């Protein structure tokens, strides 16, 4: 229960509390923390995104849950938090990619796209009558032969990582990465490391139906989602 003096600042997105906080932005971050776990890891030859789809009912079709999105040929995104908000940002990101192609006849740089999305997210922390996006994104891609991995925040903050996680299992995933990540690892190795982080974050409650993997190889610079058969092979290899 909040103290009475905080309640007025709690309801308005445009009003700072006396201690310099924007409560609605903090609540949006809480929405992300309650979301499913997603991890992103850079390898020396590519970038990998892995998400836990958290199938909550045996009646649910796992294929209908989408947490990894292809933005452009060379960029992919994983989300945690409100899926509808993530889809809206994904649509905006795809439009920005096409605008860049039409205007400059070239692929947009990963960092430029990440900054455009975060600029948009930040504007929603300034105006009344709207709310911040209740989602965080992991943006993975290749620009100029270099692997990039960015994490966005509902406040519009942008950070670049070698390996990171978002969602409810972030603390457990980050602990695994801090102990075992090596920048010289190859894609197949970081996938197994990502599965270990996800295993730790979900307390072992995952299988091939609840895991989704997206990968972009540095040389080809083409993002794709792995097939169920490919995911199953890595899950089996991890469990051995």
Phi and psi in degrees as GROMACS dihedral restraints (atoms count N, CA, C in turn):
[ dihedral_restraints ]
;  ai    aj    ak    al  type     phi  dphi    fc
    3     4     5     6     1   -80.6    20    10
    4     5     6     7     1   147.7    20    10
    6     7     8     9     1   -59.1    20    10
    7     8     9    10     1   150.9    20    10
    9    10    11    12     1   -57.7    20    10
   10    11    12    13     1   -37.1    20    10
   12    13    14    15     1   -67.7    20    10
   13    14    15    16     1   -18.9    20    10
   15    16    17    18     1   -84.8    20    10
   16    17    18    19     1   -17.6    20    10
   18    19    20    21     1   -60.4    20    10
   19    20    21    22     1   -37.8    20    10
   21    22    23    24     1   -65.5    20    10
   22    23    24    25     1   -35.1    20    10
   24    25    26    27     1   -78.0    20    10
   25    26    27    28     1   -21.3    20    10
   27    28    29    30     1   -68.7    20    10
   28    29    30    31     1   -31.2    20    10
   30    31    32    33     1   -91.6    20    10
   31    32    33    34     1   -13.9    20    10
   33    34    35    36     1  -114.6    20    10
   34    35    36    37     1   129.9    20    10
   36    37    38    39     1   -72.7    20    10
   37    38    39    40     1   -24.2    20    10
   39    40    41    42     1   -97.8    20    10
   40    41    42    43     1     4.9    20    10
   42    43    44    45     1  -115.2    20    10
   43    44    45    46     1   122.7    20    10
   45    46    47    48     1   -76.3    20    10
   46    47    48    49     1   144.7    20    10
   48    49    50    51     1   -77.2    20    10
   49    50    51    52     1   166.4    20    10
   51    52    53    54     1   -58.3    20    10
   52    53    54    55     1   -26.7    20    10
   54    55    56    57     1   -95.4    20    10
   55    56    57    58     1    18.3    20    10
   57    58    59    60     1    79.5    20    10
   58    59    60    61     1    29.5    20    10
   60    61    62    63     1  -113.0    20    10
   61    62    63    64     1   148.3    20    10
   63    64    65    66     1  -108.8    20    10
   64    65    66    67     1   102.9    20    10
   66    67    68    69     1   -62.7    20    10
   67    68    69    70     1   -38.1    20    10
   69    70    71    72     1   -64.9    20    10
   70    71    72    73     1   -34.5    20    10
   72    73    74    75     1   -67.6    20    10
   73    74    75    76     1   -39.4    20    10
   75    76    77    78     1   -66.5    20    10
   76    77    78    79     1   -36.1    20    10
   78    79    80    81     1   -66.2    20    10
   79    80    81    82     1   -36.5    20    10
   81    82    83    84     1   -63.1    20    10
   82    83    84    85     1   -38.4    20    10
   84    85    86    87     1   -63.6    20    10
   85    86    87    88     1   -36.3    20    10
   87    88    89    90     1   -64.2    20    10
   88    89    90    91     1   -35.3    20    10
   90    91    92    93     1   -61.7    20    10
   91    92    93    94     1   -37.7    20    10
   93    94    95    96     1   -67.8    20    10
   94    95    96    97     1   -43.4    20    10
   96    97    98    99     1   -63.3    20    10
   97    98    99   100     1   -24.8    20    10
   99   100   101   102     1   -87.4    20    10
  100   101   102   103     1    -7.0    20    10
  102   103   104   105     1   -77.5    20    10
  103   104   105   106     1   171.2    20    10
  105   106   107   108     1   -67.3    20    10
  106   107   108   109     1   157.5    20    10
  108   109   110   111     1   -79.1    20    10
  109   110   111   112     1   136.2    20    10
  111   112   113   114     1  -134.0    20    10
  112   113   114   115     1   139.0    20    10
  114   115   116   117     1  -126.7    20    10
  115   116   117   118     1   149.2    20    10
  117   118   119   120     1  -130.7    20    10
  118   119   120   121     1   137.6    20    10
  120   121   122   123     1  -140.4    20    10
  121   122   123   124     1   133.7    20    10
  123   124   125   126     1   -90.8    20    10
  124   125   126   127     1   133.1    20    10
  126   127   128   129     1  -108.7    20    10
  127   128   129   130     1   172.7    20    10
  129   130   131   132     1   -71.8    20    10
  130   131   132   133     1   -17.8    20    10
  132   133   134   135     1  -121.1    20    10
  133   134   135   136     1    18.5    20    10
  135   136   137   138     1   165.0    20    10
  136   137   138   139     1  -169.6    20    10
  138   139   140   141     1  -134.1    20    10
  139   140   141   142     1   142.9    20    10
  141   142   143   144     1  -124.6    20    10
  142   143   144   145     1   137.5    20    10
  144   145   146   147     1  -118.0    20    10
  145   146   147   148     1   132.1    20    10
  147   148   149   150     1  -132.5    20    10
  148   149   150   151     1   132.7    20    10
  150   151   152   153     1  -128.8    20    10
  151   152   153   154     1   150.9    20    10
  153   154   155   156     1   -97.1    20    10
  154   155   156   157     1   118.7    20    10
  156   157   158   159     1   -84.4    20    10
  157   158   159   160     1   -11.3    20    10
  159   160   161   162     1    45.3    20    10
  160   161   162   163     1    76.7    20    10
  162   163   164   165     1   -76.0    20    10
  163   164   165   166     1   110.4    20    10
  165   166   167   168     1   -88.2    20    10
  166   167   168   169     1   -11.0    20    10
  168   169   170   171     1  -144.8    20    10
  169   170   171   172     1   142.3    20    10
  171   172   173   174     1   -69.6    20    10
  172   173   174   175     1   -13.1    20    10
  174   175   176   177     1   -84.4    20    10
  175   176   177   178     1   -11.2    20    10
  177   178   179   180     1   -81.0    20    10
  178   179   180   181     1   138.6    20    10
  180   181   182   183     1   -82.5    20    10
  181   182   183   184     1   112.8    20    10
  183   184   185   186     1   -56.7    20    10
  184   185   186   187     1   -31.8    20    10
  186   187   188   189     1   -66.7    20    10
  187   188   189   190     1   -17.0    20    10
  189   190   191   192     1   -81.6    20    10
  190   191   192   193     1   -12.0    20    10
  192   193   194   195     1   -92.4    20    10
  193   194   195   196     1   115.2    20    10
  195   196   197   198     1  -117.1    20    10
  196   197   198   199     1   118.9    20    10
  198   199   200   201     1  -122.5    20    10
  199   200   201   202     1   -10.0    20    10
  201   202   203   204     1  -118.0    20    10
  202   203   204   205     1   131.4    20    10
  204   205   206   207     1  -128.1    20    10
  205   206   207   208     1   139.6    20    10
  207   208   209   210     1   -88.4    20    10
  208   209   210   211     1   123.1    20    10
  210   211   212   213     1   -92.9    20    10
  211   212   213   214     1   -49.8    20    10
  213   214   215   216     1  -144.7    20    10
  214   215   216   217     1   178.3    20    10
  216   217   218   219     1   -52.1    20    10
  217   218   219   220     1   -37.9    20    10
  219   220   221   222     1  -109.2    20    10
  220   221   222   223     1     8.2    20    10
  222   223   224   225     1  -135.8    20    10
  223   224   225   226     1   136.2    20    10
  225   226   227   228     1  -132.5    20    10
  226   227   228   229     1   161.1    20    10
  228   229   230   231     1  -135.9    20    10
  229   230   231   232     1   141.1    20    10
  231   232   233   234     1  -118.6    20    10
  232   233   234   235     1   144.0    20    10
  234   235   236   237     1  -124.9    20    10
  235   236   237   238     1   157.6    20    10
  237   238   239   240     1  -144.8    20    10
  238   239   240   241     1   143.3    20    10
  240   241   242   243     1   114.6    20    10
  241   242   243   244     1  -142.5    20    10
  243   244   245   246     1   -76.1    20    10
  244   245   246   247     1   117.1    20    10
  246   247   248   249     1   -64.8    20    10
  247   248   249   250     1   -37.8    20    10
  249   250   251   252     1   -61.3    20    10
  250   251   252   253     1   -40.6    20    10
  252   253   254   255     1   -64.7    20    10
  253   254   255   256     1   -40.5    20    10
  255   256   257   258     1   -62.5    20    10
  256   257   258   259     1   -42.0    20    10
  258   259   260   261     1   -62.6    20    10
  259   260   261   262     1   -39.2    20    10
  261   262   263   264     1   -63.1    20    10
  262   263   264   265     1   -41.0    20    10
  264   265   266   267     1   -69.6    20    10
  265   266   267   268     1   -36.8    20    10
  267   268   269   270     1   -62.6    20    10
  268   269   270   271     1   -44.3    20    10
  270   271   272   273     1   -60.2    20    10
  271   272   273   274     1   -42.5    20    10
  273   274   275   276     1   -64.1    20    10
  274   275   276   277     1   -41.5    20    10
  276   277   278   279     1   -62.6    20    10
  277   278   279   280     1   -41.6    20    10
  279   280   281   282     1   -63.7    20    10
  280   281   282   283     1   -38.5    20    10
  282   283   284   285     1   -64.8    20    10
  283   284   285   286     1   -43.0    20    10
  285   286   287   288     1   -60.7    20    10
  286   287   288   289     1   -38.7    20    10
  288   289   290   291     1   -63.2    20    10
  289   290   291   292     1   -42.7    20    10
  291   292   293   294     1   -71.0    20    10
  292   293   294   295     1   -37.1    20    10
  294   295   296   297     1   -59.7    20    10
  295   296   297   298     1   -42.5    20    10
  297   298   299   300     1   -64.3    20    10
  298   299   300   301     1   -39.2    20    10
  300   301   302   303     1   -65.2    20    10
  301   302   303   304     1   -44.3    20    10
  303   304   305   306     1   -67.1    20    10
  304   305   306   307     1   -40.5    20    10
  306   307   308   309     1   -76.3    20    10
  307   308   309   310     1   -40.5    20    10
  309   310   311   312     1  -120.4    20    10
  310   311   312   313     1    -1.3    20    10
  312   313   314   315     1    55.3    20    10
  313   314   315   316     1    41.4    20    10
  315   316   317   318     1  -155.2    20    10
  316   317   318   319     1   162.2    20    10
  318   319   320   321     1   -66.9    20    10
  319   320   321   322     1   144.4    20    10
  321   322   323   324     1   -73.8    20    10
  322   323   324   325     1   144.1    20    10
  324   325   326   327     1   -72.2    20    10
  325   326   327   328     1   146.8    20    10
  327   328   329   330     1   -60.4    20    10
  328   329   330   331     1   -44.4    20    10
  330   331   332   333     1   -64.6    20    10
  331   332   333   334     1   -39.7    20    10
  333   334   335   336     1   -62.5    20    10
  334   335   336   337     1   -43.1    20    10
  336   337   338   339     1   -64.7    20    10
  337   338   339   340     1   -44.0    20    10
  339   340   341   342     1   -60.0    20    10
  340   341   342   343     1   -41.0    20    10
  342   343   344   345     1   -68.1    20    10
  343   344   345   346     1   -38.6    20    10
  345   346   347   348     1   -62.3    20    10
  346   347   348   349     1   -43.8    20    10
  348   349   350   351     1   -64.4    20    10
  349   350   351   352     1   -42.4    20    10
  351   352   353   354     1   -69.6    20    10
  352   353   354   355     1   -33.6    20    10
  354   355   356   357     1   -61.1    20    10
  355   356   357   358     1   -42.1    20    10
  357   358   359   360     1   -65.5    20    10
  358   359   360   361     1   -43.6    20    10
  360   361   362   363     1   -63.4    20    10
  361   362   363   364     1   -36.4    20    10
  363   364   365   366     1   -67.4    20    10
  364   365   366   367     1   -35.0    20    10
  366   367   368   369     1   -63.0    20    10
  367   368   369   370     1   -27.1    20    10
  369   370   371   372     1   -76.9    20    10
  370   371   372   373     1    -1.8    20    10
  372   373   374   375     1   -97.0    20    10
  373   374   375   376     1     2.1    20    10
  375   376   377   378     1  -110.8    20    10
  376   377   378   379     1   -25.0    20    10
  378   379   380   381     1  -111.7    20    10
  379   380   381   382     1   145.0    20    10
  381   382   383   384     1   -75.2    20    10
  382   383   384   385     1   158.1    20    10
  384   385   386   387     1    83.9    20    10
  385   386   387   388     1     0.3    20    10
  387   388   389   390     1  -133.3    20    10
  388   389   390   391     1   172.0    20    10
  390   391   392   393     1  -130.1    20    10
  391   392   393   394     1   158.9    20    10
  393   394   395   396     1   -67.1    20    10
  394   395   396   397     1   159.1    20    10
  396   397   398   399     1   -69.1    20    10
  397   398   399   400     1   131.1    20    10
  399   400   401   402     1   -91.8    20    10
  400   401   402   403     1    48.3    20    10
  402   403   404   405     1  -147.5    20    10
  403   404   405   406     1   152.1    20    10
  405   406   407   408     1  -120.5    20    10
  406   407   408   409     1   149.7    20    10
  408   409   410   411     1  -123.6    20    10
  409   410   411   412     1   145.6    20    10
  411   412   413   414     1  -106.1    20    10
  412   413   414   415     1   118.0    20    10
  414   415   416   417     1  -107.6    20    10
  415   416   417   418     1   115.6    20    10
  417   418   419   420     1  -117.8    20    10
  418   419   420   421     1   141.5    20    10
  420   421   422   423     1  -174.5    20    10
  421   422   423   424     1  -178.4    20    10
  423   424   425   426     1  -127.2    20    10
  424   425   426   427     1   127.2    20    10
  426   427   428   429     1  -131.5    20    10
  427   428   429   430     1   129.1    20    10
  429   430   431   432     1    53.7    20    10
  430   431   432   433     1    39.1    20    10
  432   433   434   435     1    73.5    20    10
  433   434   435   436     1    13.0    20    10
  435   436   437   438     1  -119.0    20    10
  436   437   438   439     1   134.0    20    10
  438   439   440   441     1   -77.6    20    10
  439   440   441   442     1   135.1    20    10
  441   442   443   444     1  -130.4    20    10
  442   443   444   445     1   144.4    20    10
  444   445   446   447     1  -142.5    20    10
  445   446   447   448     1   116.8    20    10
  447   448   449   450     1  -118.9    20    10
  448   449   450   451     1   150.0    20    10
  450   451   452   453     1  -120.3    20    10
  451   452   453   454     1   128.8    20    10
  453   454   455   456     1  -101.6    20    10
  454   455   456   457     1   165.3    20    10
  456   457   458   459     1  -137.5    20    10
  457   458   459   460     1   150.9    20    10
  459   460   461   462     1   -55.2    20    10
  460   461   462   463     1   -23.3    20    10
  462   463   464   465     1   -78.7    20    10
  463   464   465   466     1   -11.0    20    10
  465   466   467   468     1    97.4    20    10
  466   467   468   469     1     4.7    20    10
  468   469   470   471     1   -70.1    20    10
  469   470   471   472     1   140.0    20    10
  471   472   473   474     1  -126.0    20    10
  472   473   474   475     1   127.8    20    10
  474   475   476   477     1  -133.4    20    10
  475   476   477   478     1   145.4    20    10
  477   478   479   480     1  -104.9    20    10
  478   479   480   481     1   137.6    20    10
  480   481   482   483     1  -129.2    20    10
  481   482   483   484     1   158.6    20    10
  483   484   485   486     1   -83.6    20    10
  484   485   486   487     1   -38.5    20    10
  486   487   488   489     1  -154.8    20    10
  487   488   489   490     1   136.5    20    10
  489   490   491   492     1  -156.8    20    10
  490   491   492   493     1   171.1    20    10
  492   493   494   495     1  -141.7    20    10
  493   494   495   496     1   156.2    20    10
  495   496   497   498     1  -133.9    20    10
  496   497   498   499     1   160.8    20    10
  498   499   500   501     1    98.9    20    10
  499   500   501   502     1  -169.1    20    10
  501   502   503   504     1   -65.0    20    10
  502   503   504   505     1   -28.1    20    10
  504   505   506   507     1   -97.6    20    10
  505   506   507   508     1    14.0    20    10
  507   508   509   510     1   -54.5    20    10
  508   509   510   511     1   -48.7    20    10
  510   511   512   513     1   -57.4    20    10
  511   512   513   514     1   -43.9    20    10
  513   514   515   516     1   -66.9    20    10
  514   515   516   517     1   -40.5    20    10
  516   517   518   519     1   -65.3    20    10
  517   518   519   520     1   -43.8    20    10
  519   520   521   522     1   -64.1    20    10
  520   521   522   523     1   -34.0    20    10
  522   523   524   525     1   -62.1    20    10
  523   524   525   526     1   -43.5    20    10
  525   526   527   528     1   -64.3    20    10
  526   527   528   529     1   -44.6    20    10
  528   529   530   531     1   -64.0    20    10
  529   530   531   532     1   -43.6    20    10
  531   532   533   534     1   -63.3    20    10
  532   533   534   535     1   -30.8    20    10
  534   535   536   537     1   -85.0    20    10
  535   536   537   538     1   -32.2    20    10
  537   538   539   540     1  -124.2    20    10
  538   539   540   541     1    -8.7    20    10
  540   541   542   543     1   -69.1    20    10
  541   542   543   544     1   139.4    20    10
  543   544   545   546     1  -137.6    20    10
  544   545   546   547     1   128.1    20    10
  546   547   548   549     1   -64.5    20    10
  547   548   549   550     1   -16.6    20    10
  549   550   551   552     1   -90.4    20    10
  550   551   552   553     1     2.8    20    10
  552   553   554   555     1   -69.3    20    10
  553   554   555   556     1   148.4    20    10
  555   556   557   558     1   -92.5    20    10
  556   557   558   559     1   171.4    20    10
  558   559   560   561     1   -55.4    20    10
  559   560   561   562     1   -46.8    20    10
  561   562   563   564     1   -61.9    20    10
  562   563   564   565     1   -32.1    20    10
  564   565   566   567     1   -75.0    20    10
  565   566   567   568     1   -39.7    20    10
  567   568   569   570     1   -73.2    20    10
  568   569   570   571     1   -25.7    20    10
  570   571   572   573     1   -63.8    20    10
  571   572   573   574     1   -44.3    20    10
  573   574   575   576     1   -66.1    20    10
  574   575   576   577     1   -37.2    20    10
  576   577   578   579     1   -65.7    20    10
  577   578   579   580     1   -40.4    20    10
  579   580   581   582     1   -63.9    20    10
  580   581   582   583     1   -38.7    20    10
  582   583   584   585     1   -66.8    20    10
  583   584   585   586     1   -35.9    20    10
  585   586   587   588     1   -65.4    20    10
  586   587   588   589     1   -41.9    20    10
  588   589   590   591     1   -63.4    20    10
  589   590   591   592     1   -42.1    20    10
  591   592   593   594     1   -66.9    20    10
  592   593   594   595     1   -38.3    20    10
  594   595   596   597     1   -60.7    20    10
  595   596   597   598     1   -43.8    20    10
  597   598   599   600     1   -66.8    20    10
  598   599   600   601     1   -39.7    20    10
  600   601   602   603     1   -70.2    20    10
  601   602   603   604     1   -32.4    20    10
  603   604   605   606     1  -101.0    20    10
  604   605   606   607     1     6.6    20    10
  606   607   608   609     1    56.7    20    10
  607   608   609   610     1    38.5    20    10
  609   610   611   612     1    81.1    20    10
  610   611   612   613     1     5.8    20    10
  612   613   614   615     1   -93.6    20    10
  613   614   615   616     1    67.1    20    10
  615   616   617   618     1  -147.9    20    10
  616   617   618   619     1   155.7    20    10
  618   619   620   621     1  -147.1    20    10
  619   620   621   622     1  -172.4    20    10
  621   622   623   624     1   -61.5    20    10
  622   623   624   625     1   -28.7    20    10
  624   625   626   627     1   -77.0    20    10
  625   626   627   628     1   -19.8    20    10
  627   628   629   630     1  -106.1    20    10
  628   629   630   631     1     2.0    20    10
  630   631   632   633     1  -113.0    20    10
  631   632   633   634     1   135.4    20    10
  633   634   635   636     1  -126.4    20    10
  634   635   636   637     1   135.4    20    10
  636   637   638   639     1  -127.0    20    10
  637   638   639   640     1   130.8    20    10
  639   640   641   642     1  -118.7    20    10
  640   641   642   643     1   142.6    20    10
  642   643   644   645     1  -142.3    20    10
  643   644   645   646     1   144.1    20    10
  645   646   647   648     1  -130.2    20    10
  646   647   648   649     1   123.7    20    10
  648   649   650   651     1   -87.7    20    10
  649   650   651   652     1   134.8    20    10
  651   652   653   654     1   -57.2    20    10
  652   653   654   655     1   -45.1    20    10
  654   655   656   657     1   -68.8    20    10
  655   656   657   658     1   -42.3    20    10
  657   658   659   660     1   -83.5    20    10
  658   659   660   661     1   -28.4    20    10
  660   661   662   663     1    53.8    20    10
  661   662   663   664     1    43.1    20    10
  663   664   665   666     1  -126.8    20    10
  664   665   666   667     1   120.6    20    10
  666   667   668   669     1   -84.8    20    10
  667   668   669   670     1   139.4    20    10
  669   670   671   672     1  -150.3    20    10
  670   671   672   673     1   154.7    20    10
  672   673   674   675     1   -92.5    20    10
  673   674   675   676     1   137.1    20    10
  675   676   677   678     1   -71.2    20    10
  676   677   678   679     1   149.0    20    10
  678   679   680   681     1   -72.5    20    10
  679   680   681   682     1   163.4    20    10
  681   682   683   684     1   -59.3    20    10
  682   683   684   685     1   -35.9    20    10
  684   685   686   687     1   -66.8    20    10
  685   686   687   688     1   -40.7    20    10
  687   688   689   690     1   -66.0    20    10
  688   689   690   691     1   -43.1    20    10
  690   691   692   693     1   -61.3    20    10
  691   692   693   694     1   -43.5    20    10
  693   694   695   696     1   -59.9    20    10
  694   695   696   697     1   -38.8    20    10
  696   697   698   699     1   -63.2    20    10
  697   698   699   700     1   -42.3    20    10
  699   700   701   702     1   -71.4    20    10
  700   701   702   703     1   -38.0    20    10
  702   703   704   705     1   -63.6    20    10
  703   704   705   706     1   -42.5    20    10
  705   706   707   708     1   -64.5    20    10
  706   707   708   709     1   -41.7    20    10
  708   709   710   711     1   -62.8    20    10
  709   710   711   712     1   -38.4    20    10
  711   712   713   714     1   -67.0    20    10
  712   713   714   715     1   -39.2    20    10
  714   715   716   717     1   -75.5    20    10
  715   716   717   718     1   -14.8    20    10
